[in-house]
Amino acid sequence: MTESESQLRVLITDYAWKSLEPEKEILRTAGAGLVVAASGDEEELISLAGDVDAILTCWKSVTRKVIEQAPACQIIGRYGIGLDNIDVSYATEMGIVVTNVPSYCLEEVSDHAMALLLACARKVVFFDRAIKGGEYSLPLGSPLYRIRGRTLGIMGFGKIGRTLYRKAAGFGLKIIVHDPYLDAGSIEDYDVTLVDFDQLLQESDFISIHVPLSAETENLFNLSAFQKMKNTASVINTSRGGVIDSTALLQALEEGEIASAALDVLPKEPPAADDPLVHHPKTIITPHAAFYSEESILDLQRIAATQVADLLSGKLPESVVNRAVLDQANLRAKLDLSE
């Protein structure tokens, strides 16, 4: 689908909402129209990228091969926070600005993480499955433990982690944090204890993961990590599926190294129909839904599109993630950087 009458063209690789009208309205102010991919597969994106001025992507990958075929592209915008589906390094090398929406869905993801924590603690899903399977039994799910006074370990104390902290504190949880990019002085306004990774694993009754997927974090939660956790502990992941080694998690659940896992994200989405983690009695799986609310989606559409419209109009977008590109001689965008 194209809007050929528009001088500028913005490629939408994929989206998870009903309408692109908010994007159309905002991009129209910059004289731009949409080119909407059908599948978002790499081959299709390569075929569409040749004459686009911008790319907006949700989950589909904007790879080096796609970028190579987009000689006029000035900006790649992410519908969301994480950037693991964009080759940011190569985009920067080519003089392309990359943006994201760092303030997006803070309330929704933290709500979802808290909901998963409570479901694990009170075995809500376990009891529901048992009753629907014909077993109405409290002892089946025992023991249960009081939430107040137990320890929540937050892995990654950025905006989402801090929003979760505010909600978890209301339940009386003791909160510890591991974030290698922070020191104690930078979080002195929060009633948390900064710990190393091993302490986080050993002391937490619940661990909620809020880190991007990178070379540092891929499979960070491996079998060794699970073996250091309490056998009554639960791990909750609303960040990226690749942060957890799925094979190791399955083994840890089978061998009783941890009590349960609640996952909104998986390494492969959607998972295979016979994925053993999906069917395991000690897991709760949701379909990458933590980001979603009607309000958050509209915010996302408007903010992501506005950043593209700003750049195409010569203005510096609010959330440039590769700011080094602004000083490069090959910067493709014609921006007023005087302010």
Salt bridges, closest charged atoms under 4 A:
GLU21 OE2 - LYS24 NZ 3.54
ASP41 OD1 - LYS60 NZ 3.91
ASP51 OD1 - ARG9 NH2 3.30
GLU68 OE2 - ARG64 NE 3.32
ASP84 OD1 - ARG240 NE 2.87
GLU107 OE2 - ARG166 NH2 2.82
GLU107 OE1 - LYS167 NZ 2.69
ASP111 OD1 - LYS167 NZ 2.57
ASP128 OD2 - LYS132 NZ 3.25
ASP198 OD1 - LYS228 NZ 3.07
ASP205 OD1 - ARG150 NH2 3.42
ASP205 OD1 - LYS230 NZ 2.97
GLU254 OE2 - HIS280 NE2 2.92
ASP264 OD1 - HIS112 NE2 3.62
GLU269 OE1 - HIS288 ND1 2.68
